Amino acid sequence: MTAAEDVAGAAFRHCGELAASRGREEEAPAFWPGYRVRKSPRARQVRLTMSLRDGLVVVVPRRFDVRRIPDLLQTRKAWLERAAGRVEEERKNRETQAEVTLPGRISLPGIGQEWALYYRATDSRRVMAAERAGNRLVLFGDTGRSESCRAALGRWLNRKGHEHLEPQLVSLAAERGFALSRVVVKSQRTRWASCSRRGTISLNVRLLFLPEDLARHVLIHELCHTVHMDHSREFRALLERHDPDCKENRRKLREAWRHLPAWLDSRPRSW
């Protein structure tokens, strides 16, 4: 999980966003250990992110004078310390789960399902996942290879995401009167969800592991972006109208990595 903050005053970026926008990365004078600058053509203001993987990253508009960054960081010392504390807590949690074991059950609160897992070794070198009656999920193939089993579970999760998250979003859009262009479900590296300027909403398959109300908050947030692409006052008013608890949900989302099981790995990969 990444801590993030808009330095120039925008309320917040896409809910659950974990890392910087794409752009050219540059080294910068060290005010904070390991801090880097990433210039993004999409950035309209300076934004800070801090994660276990990347450390502190400062995202700036393309023409921003990077010499101003140390002074900006100085004004955000309190936030930096809190963010560093959350990252350290995640690091310790991962160390205690260093010995990752494959699950015997998978709980998916986002769609209200729980599955019992069974592992059956066969001569096949590939591991496949098959659903059986009674919410039983059977993995068969070279089940002695942990990584192959995790990859098979990842492919299965992607299928569950397409089966459930996409219809949820379509239904929610119709219920709330939003015009929805296109939905994509995948394992995203940097955010819980996103909305493109063409109205395509991308949902992270990890939403399946969030409590249902928190996953719903993410869906509503992105639907609001089909009307307002920024986080302007108008956007916040629209979000609060459709999700009166959005501020509390946003706070919960910062700690949402706790809902992700150790075998899944909280850093998304391409499956």
C-alpha positions in Angstrom: 0.0 0.0 0.0 1.2 3.4 -0.8 0.6 6.6 1.2 -0.2 9.5 -1.1 -0.9 13.3 -0.7 -1.5 16.2 -3.1 0.9 18.9 -2.0 -0.8 21.7 -4.1 -4.1 21.4 -2.4 -6.3 19.0 -4.5 -8.5 16.9 -2.1 -7.3 13.5 -3.4 -6.5 11.6 -6.5 -8.2 8.3 -7.6 -9.3 6.4 -4.6 -6.8 3.9 -3.5 -4.2 5.2 -5.9 -0.8 3.7 -4.9 1.9 5.1 -7.1 2.9 8.0 -9.3 1.6 8.7 -12.8 3.7 7.4 -15.7 6.4 9.8 -16.8 10.1 10.5 -16.9 11.9 9.8 -13.7 14.9 11.8 -12.4 17.1 11.7 -9.4 16.9 14.6 -7.0 18.8 16.0 -4.0 18.1 13.8 -1.0 16.0 15.6 1.6 14.3 12.2 2.5 16.2 8.9 2.1 15.7 7.5 -1.4 13.4 10.2 -2.6 13.0 10.5 -6.4 11.3 12.9 -8.8 9.0 11.7 -11.5 7.9 14.2 -14.2 4.5 13.5 -15.6 2.8 15.2 -18.5 -0.6 14.4 -16.8 0.3 16.1 -13.5 -1.2 19.4 -12.7 0.3 19.7 -9.2 3.0 18.2 -7.0 2.0 14.9 -5.4 3.8 12.7 -2.9 3.6 8.9 -2.8 5.4 6.6 -0.4 5.5 2.8 -0.7 7.5 -0.2 0.5 8.7 -0.9 -3.0 9.5 2.6 -4.3 10.1 4.7 -1.2 9.2 8.4 -1.5 8.4 9.5 -5.0 7.6 13.2 -5.9 5.4 13.5 -8.9 5.6 16.9 -10.6 4.3 18.6 -13.8 6.7 18.5 -16.7 7.9 22.2 -16.4 8.1 22.2 -12.6 11.3 23.6 -11.1 12.6 20.6 -9.0 14.7 23.0 -6.9 11.5 23.9 -5.1 10.9 20.3 -3.9 13.1 20.4 -0.7 11.2 23.3 0.6 7.9 21.6 -0.2 8.9 18.5 1.6 9.9 20.5 4.6 6.3 21.7 4.9 5.1 18.1 4.7 7.3 16.6 7.4 4.3 15.5 9.5 2.7 13.7 6.6 6.1 12.1 5.6 6.5 10.7 9.1 3.0 9.3 9.2 3.5 7.7 5.8 6.8 6.3 6.7 5.2 4.7 9.8 2.5 3.0 7.7 5.2 1.7 5.3 7.3 0.4 8.2 4.2 -1.4 9.6 3.6 -3.0 6.2 7.3 -4.1 6.1 7.1 -5.7 9.5 3.8 -7.4 8.5 5.4 -8.9 5.4 8.4 -10.1 7.4 6.1 -12.1 9.7 4.4 -13.6 6.6 7.7 -14.3 4.8 6.9 -18.0 4.7 4.0 -17.8 2.4 1.7 -20.9 2.5 -1.0 -21.7 0.0 -4.5 -21.1 1.2 -7.0 -23.7 2.3 -9.9 -21.3 1.9 -10.4 -18.1 0.0 -12.8 -15.4 1.2 -14.0 -12.8 -1.3 -16.1 -10.3 0.8 -16.5 -8.0 -2.2 -18.9 -10.6 -3.8 -19.9 -12.4 -0.7 -18.3 -15.7 -1.5 -16.0 -18.2 0.3 -14.3 -21.1 -1.4 -12.6 -24.2 0.0 -9.4 -25.2 -1.9 -8.2 -28.7 -2.8 -4.9 -29.6 -4.4 -4.6 -32.6 -6.6 -1.2 -33.5 -8.2 -1.3 -34.8 -11.8 1.3 -35.3 -14.5 0.5 -31.9 -16.1 3.3 -29.4 -15.7 0.7 -26.5 -15.6 -1.6 -25.9 -12.7 -5.3 -25.2 -13.5 -8.2 -24.2 -11.2 -11.6 -25.7 -11.6 -14.8 -24.9 -9.7 -16.9 -27.7 -8.2 -20.3 -27.8 -6.5 -20.5 -26.5 -3.0 -18.0 -23.6 -3.5 -15.1 -26.0 -3.9 -12.1 -24.9 -5.9 -9.8 -27.7 -7.1 -6.2 -27.0 -8.3 -4.7 -29.8 -10.3 -1.4 -30.2 -12.1 2.1 -29.7 -10.7 0.7 -28.5 -7.4 4.0 -28.9 -5.7 5.1 -25.7 -7.2 3.9 -22.8 -5.1 4.3 -20.1 -7.8 2.4 -22.2 -10.4 -0.5 -22.6 -7.9 -0.5 -18.8 -7.1 -0.5 -18.0 -10.9 -3.5 -20.4 -11.3 -5.3 -18.8 -8.5 -4.6 -15.4 -10.0 -6.2 -16.4 -13.3 -9.2 -17.7 -11.5 -9.5 -14.4 -9.6 -9.4 -12.6 -12.9 -12.4 -14.7 -14.1 -14.3 -14.0 -10.9 -13.6 -10.3 -11.3 -15.1 -10.3 -14.8 -18.1 -12.4 -13.7 -18.9 -10.2 -10.7 -17.2 -6.8 -10.6 -18.1 -5.7 -14.1 -21.9 -6.5 -13.6 -21.8 -4.7 -10.3 -20.4 -1.6 -11.9 -22.9 -1.7 -14.8 -25.8 -2.2 -12.4 -24.6 0.6 -10.1 -24.2 3.0 -13.1 -27.7 2.3 -14.2 -29.1 2.6 -10.7 -27.4 6.0 -10.2 -27.8 7.4 -13.6 -24.2 7.4 -14.9 -23.3 6.8 -18.5 -20.8 4.0 -18.6 -18.6 3.6 -21.7 -16.5 0.5 -21.1 -15.3 -1.7 -18.2 -12.0 -3.5 -17.8 -11.1 -5.9 -15.0 -7.4 -6.7 -14.4 -4.6 -7.0 -11.9 -3.4 -3.4 -11.7 0.0 -2.4 -10.3 -0.8 1.0 -9.1 -4.4 1.6 -8.0 -7.7 0.0 -7.0 -9.4 1.5 -10.0 -9.1 4.2 -12.6 -11.2 6.1 -15.2 -9.8 7.2 -18.5 -10.8 10.4 -20.3 -12.7 8.2 -22.8 -14.8 6.9 -19.9 -13.3 3.5 -19.6 -13.2 2.3 -16.0 -10.5 -0.2 -15.0 -11.1 -2.2 -11.9 -8.5 -4.0 -9.9 -9.3 -7.7 -9.3 -8.1 -7.2 -5.7 -11.4 -5.4 -5.0 -12.8 -8.9 -4.5 -11.0 -9.0 -1.2 -12.3 -5.8 0.2 -15.4 -5.5 2.3 -18.5 -5.0 0.1 -19.1 -1.4 1.2 -15.5 -0.4 0.6 -15.5 -2.0 -2.9 -18.7 -0.2 -3.6 -17.1 3.1 -2.6 -14.4 2.5 -5.2 -16.9 1.8 -7.9 -18.9 5.0 -7.1 -15.7 7.1 -7.0 -14.8 6.0 -10.5 -18.4 6.5 -11.8 -18.2 10.0 -10.5 -15.1 10.5 -12.7 -17.1 9.8 -15.8 -18.7 13.2 -15.0 -15.7 15.1 -13.5 -12.2 13.8 -14.4 -10.6 15.9 -11.7 -11.1 16.1 -7.9 -12.7 19.5 -8.0 -15.3 20.8 -5.7 -18.0 19.7 -8.1 -16.5 16.2 -8.1 -16.5 16.0 -4.3 -20.1 17.2 -4.1 -21.1 14.5 -6.6 -19.2 11.8 -4.7 -20.7 12.8 -1.4 -24.2 12.8 -2.8 -23.8 9.2 -4.0 -21.6 8.1 -1.1 -22.3 10.1 2.1 -19.6 8.1 3.9 -16.9 8.7 1.3 -14.5 10.4 3.7 -14.6 7.6 6.1 -14.3 5.0 3.3 -11.3 6.9 1.9 -9.7 6.6 5.3 -10.4 2.9 5.5 -9.0 2.4 2.0 -5.5 3.6 3.1 -5.3 0.5 5.3 -7.1 -1.8 2.8 -3.9 -3.8 2.0 -4.6 -5.6 5.3 -7.5 -7.4 3.6 -5.1 -8.9 1.0 -3.8 -12.4 1.8 -0.1 -13.0 2.0 -0.2 -15.6 -0.8 -1.7 -13.1 -3.2 1.1 -10.5 -2.7 -0.2 -7.0 -2.3 1.9 -5.8 -5.2 -0.1 -6.6 -8.4 1.4 -8.7 -11.2 0.2 -9.5 -14.7 -1.6 -12.8 -14.8 
